[in-house]
Amino acid sequence: MLITPAYAQAAGAASQENTLLTFLPMVAIFVVFYFLLIRPQQKKQKEARAMLDALEKGNEVATAGGILGRIVKLDEQYATIEIAPNTQIVVQRSAISQLLPKGTLKGL
């Protein structure tokens, strides 16, 4: 009679350890996803936001649609880009994907 309760206690303690070990792979997967996916994406968004905030009149830019041009006017949400002599388009600031080095448009 004394042996049966001892087995029951040992089995109960083992099941608590198994529960903790069951969640360990899920925690490890979350940590891997954080460092490989979430953190780099946040860093990229932060750099893009800083680039959009640093835009100035006269900068040469590329839009998300692949249009290259020079900024002639900036508003809070919109930018007017000159894509050819006397040809201007208005785009959202968020549509500007890349800031080009000075003189890039002359080389094309």
C-alpha positions as CSV (number, residue, x, y, z in Angstrom):
1,M,0.0,0.0,0.0
2,L,2.8,2.4,0.6
3,I,4.4,1.9,-2.8
4,T,1.3,3.0,-4.8
5,P,1.2,6.6,-3.5
6,A,5.0,7.0,-4.0
7,Y,4.5,6.2,-7.7
8,A,1.7,8.6,-8.0
9,Q,3.8,11.4,-6.6
10,A,6.7,10.7,-8.9
11,A,4.4,10.7,-11.9
12,G,2.9,14.0,-11.0
13,A,6.3,15.7,-10.6
14,A,7.4,14.3,-14.0
15,S,4.3,15.7,-15.7
16,Q,5.1,19.2,-14.5
17,E,8.6,19.0,-15.9
18,N,7.1,17.7,-19.2
19,T,4.8,20.7,-19.4
20,L,7.7,23.1,-19.1
21,L,9.8,21.2,-21.6
22,T,6.8,21.3,-24.0
23,F,6.8,25.1,-24.1
24,L,10.6,25.4,-24.5
25,P,10.6,24.7,-28.3
26,M,7.9,27.3,-28.9
27,V,9.8,29.9,-26.9
28,A,13.0,29.0,-28.8
29,I,11.2,29.4,-32.2
30,F,9.8,32.8,-31.1
31,V,13.4,34.0,-30.2
32,V,14.7,32.8,-33.5
33,F,11.9,34.6,-35.4
34,Y,12.5,37.8,-33.4
35,F,16.2,37.9,-34.3
36,L,15.9,36.7,-37.9
37,L,12.6,38.4,-39.0
38,I,11.1,41.0,-36.7
39,R,14.2,42.9,-35.5
40,P,15.7,43.4,-39.0
41,Q,12.3,44.5,-40.4
42,Q,12.0,47.1,-37.6
43,K,15.5,48.4,-38.4
44,K,14.7,48.7,-42.1
45,Q,11.5,50.6,-41.4
46,K,13.4,53.0,-39.1
47,E,16.0,53.7,-41.8
48,A,13.3,54.3,-44.4
49,R,11.5,56.7,-42.1
50,A,14.7,58.6,-41.4
51,M,15.4,58.8,-45.2
52,L,11.9,60.2,-45.8
53,D,12.3,62.7,-43.0
54,A,15.7,63.9,-44.4
55,L,14.4,64.6,-47.9
56,E,15.2,68.1,-49.3
57,K,14.5,70.1,-52.3
58,G,17.0,69.2,-55.1
59,N,17.5,65.6,-54.0
60,E,17.5,62.9,-56.7
61,V,15.1,60.1,-55.8
62,A,13.6,56.9,-57.2
63,T,10.0,56.1,-56.5
64,A,8.5,52.7,-55.7
65,G,7.2,52.5,-59.3
66,G,10.8,53.0,-60.7
67,I,10.5,56.6,-61.7
68,L,13.6,58.7,-61.3
69,G,13.6,62.4,-60.8
70,R,14.6,65.5,-58.8
71,I,12.5,66.9,-56.0
72,V,11.3,70.4,-56.7
73,K,8.7,70.9,-53.9
74,L,8.1,69.1,-50.6
75,D,4.9,69.1,-48.5
76,E,4.0,67.2,-45.4
77,Q,2.6,64.3,-47.3
78,Y,3.5,64.9,-51.0
79,A,6.5,65.6,-53.1
80,T,6.6,67.1,-56.5
81,I,9.3,65.4,-58.7
82,E,10.6,66.7,-62.0
83,I,11.1,63.7,-64.2
84,A,12.0,65.6,-67.4
85,P,12.5,69.3,-68.2
86,N,9.1,71.0,-67.6
87,T,7.5,67.7,-66.6
88,Q,6.5,67.3,-63.0
89,I,4.5,64.7,-61.1
90,V,3.2,64.7,-57.5
91,V,3.8,61.6,-55.5
92,Q,3.2,60.7,-51.8
93,R,6.4,60.9,-49.7
94,S,5.9,57.2,-48.8
95,A,6.2,56.3,-52.5
96,I,9.8,57.5,-52.5
97,S,11.9,54.3,-52.0
98,Q,15.4,55.4,-52.6
99,L,17.6,58.5,-52.3
100,L,20.1,58.6,-55.2
101,P,23.6,60.1,-55.1
102,K,23.9,63.6,-56.7
103,G,24.6,63.5,-60.4
104,T,22.9,60.1,-61.0
105,L,20.3,61.6,-63.4
106,K,22.9,63.3,-65.5
107,G,24.6,60.0,-66.1
108,L,21.5,58.5,-67.6
